[in-house]
Amino acid sequence: MFWEYTMTNEARFSDSFGFTEKEVDLLFQRYLARNDFPRLTREGLKDWYDGYHTFGGGRVYNPRSVVAALSNNNLGNYWTSSGPYDEIYYYIEKNAADVRADLALMVSGEGVRCRVQEYAATSMNLQTREEIFSAMVVYGFLSFDNGSVSIPNRELMSQFEVLLRKEKSLGYVYRLAKESERMVRATQMGDTETMAEILEYAHDTETPLLSYNSETELSAVVNLVYLAARDDYRVEREDKAGIGYVDFIFYPERDRSMDCMVLELKADHTPDEAIRQIKDRRYTEKFRGKTAEEPRYTGRILLVGIGYNKKDKIHRCKVEVLPADQ
């Protein structure tokens, strides 16, 4: 008469799989009261450790990581294993080709439709895409909500990024991720020829992402070729900025004197039009530090426009530099 409950199939005990918003609020207030030099923010805890959806409709945080972060006064990766990269790869190694496009989309911040199967959690022979993702949901590597699986938070996102840049069996996804260091350098140097060359290389791979039937696919490819930027930047997609939403904003994390970057994608438009939109909608306001809550960045601001012509299948790039105080 043993009953197994998981976040994905029963509403009962939903709030017992992790910390709720109210519980994290309470813990954070205790942390502030007991720490003379707090380094954490409430938003940081949400960004790093939230993102798990329960069958009952709630959201919960990774409890172990929240406790570790508050105890250590430091946001970081506190996943239970000493080798989370190896754990993730264990699930996909038998069928990497079938899930690599999905992984690329999820690392770009997208959810992927999937039918979660309960039995997959106890299977020792994960073969199909559904079995792989189902097991990863049950063990907390992915979150499941409304028929889609996704990477729940920044803690797990960092481990998936490592996977994409290390595992050769991921084929074209690995190769595009490896090109990302060269793409970041080219952008910072304004080398638009190299940028276009890398994007053309991406287009010539066998990836199904490059059908470019939607901006989601184009954004996923751009995300892959800028993956290395996450070593030094916090990369936000569809971030609210100025009077609209920009495709990508790169916020320097370790050194606020580094170049800031705003990137806009335009299908069937020129890169000049993309940069004009960045200016017209004042997307660079996020770097100005106009309020006490917003950090101020002192480096250059790079306006990056990428245009893709669906007819001639050619990418065109432009980088315009603004002084930080402009």
Rosetta blueprint (number, residue, H / E / L):
1 M L
2 F L
3 W L
4 E L
5 Y L
6 T L
7 M L
8 T L
9 N L
10 E L
11 A L
12 R L
13 F L
14 S H
15 D H
16 S H
17 F L
18 G L
19 F E
20 T L
21 E H
22 K H
23 E H
24 V H
25 D H
26 L H
27 L H
28 F H
29 Q H
30 R H
31 Y H
32 L H
33 A H
34 R H
35 N L
36 D L
37 F L
38 P L
39 R L
40 L L
41 T L
42 R H
43 E H
44 G H
45 L H
46 K H
47 D H
48 W H
49 Y H
50 D L
51 G L
52 Y E
53 H E
54 T L
55 F L
56 G L
57 G L
58 G L
59 R E
60 V E
61 Y E
62 N L
63 P H
64 R H
65 S H
66 V H
67 V H
68 A H
69 A H
70 L H
71 S H
72 N H
73 N L
74 N L
75 L L
76 G L
77 N L
78 Y L
79 W L
80 T L
81 S L
82 S L
83 G L
84 P H
85 Y H
86 D H
87 E H
88 I H
89 Y H
90 Y H
91 Y H
92 I H
93 E H
94 K H
95 N H
96 A H
97 A H
98 D H
99 V H
100 R H
101 A H
102 D H
103 L H
104 A H
105 L H
106 M H
107 V H
108 S L
109 G L
110 E L
111 G L
112 V E
113 R E
114 C L
115 R L
116 V L
117 Q L
118 E H
119 Y H
120 A H
121 A H
122 T H
123 S L
124 M L
125 N L
126 L L
127 Q L
128 T L
129 R H
130 E H
131 E H
132 I H
133 F H
134 S H
135 A H
136 M H
137 V H
138 V H
139 Y L
140 G L
141 F L
142 L L
143 S E
144 F E
145 D E
146 N L
147 G L
148 S E
149 V E
150 S E
151 I L
152 P L
153 N L
154 R H
155 E H
156 L H
157 M H
158 S H
159 Q H
160 F H
161 E H
162 V H
163 L H
164 L H
165 R H
166 K H
167 E L
168 K H
169 S H
170 L H
171 G L
172 Y H
173 V H
174 Y H
175 R H
176 L H
177 A H
178 K H
179 E L
180 S H
181 E H
182 R H
183 M H
184 V H
185 R H
186 A H
187 T H
188 Q H
189 M H
190 G L
191 D L
192 T H
193 E H
194 T H
195 M H
196 A H
197 E H
198 I H
199 L H
200 E H
201 Y H
202 A H
203 H H
204 D L
205 T L
206 E L
207 T L
208 P H
209 L H
210 L H
211 S H
212 Y L
213 N L
214 S L
215 E H
216 T H
217 E H
218 L H
219 S H
220 A H
221 V H
222 V H
223 N H
224 L H
225 V H
226 Y L
227 L H
228 A H
229 A H
230 R H
231 D H
232 D L
233 Y E
234 R E
235 V E
236 E E
237 R E
238 E E
239 D E
240 K E
241 A E
242 G L
243 I L
244 G E
245 Y E
246 V E
247 D E
248 F E
249 I E
250 F E
251 Y E
252 P E
253 E L
254 R L
255 D L
256 R L
257 S L
258 M L
259 D L
260 C E
261 M E
262 V E
263 L E
264 E E
265 L E
266 K E
267 A E
268 D L
269 H L
270 T L
271 P H
272 D H
273 E H
274 A H
275 I H
276 R H
277 Q H
278 I H
279 K H
280 D H
281 R L
282 R L
283 Y H
284 T H
285 E H
286 K H
287 F H
288 R L
289 G L
290 K L
291 T L
292 A L
293 E L
294 E L
295 P L
296 R L
297 Y L
298 T L
299 G L
300 R L
301 I E
302 L E
303 L E
304 V E
305 G E
306 I E
307 G E
308 Y E
309 N E
310 K L
311 K L
312 D L
313 K L
314 I E
315 H E
316 R E
317 C E
318 K E
319 V E
320 E E
321 V E
322 L E
323 P L
324 A L
325 D L
326 Q L
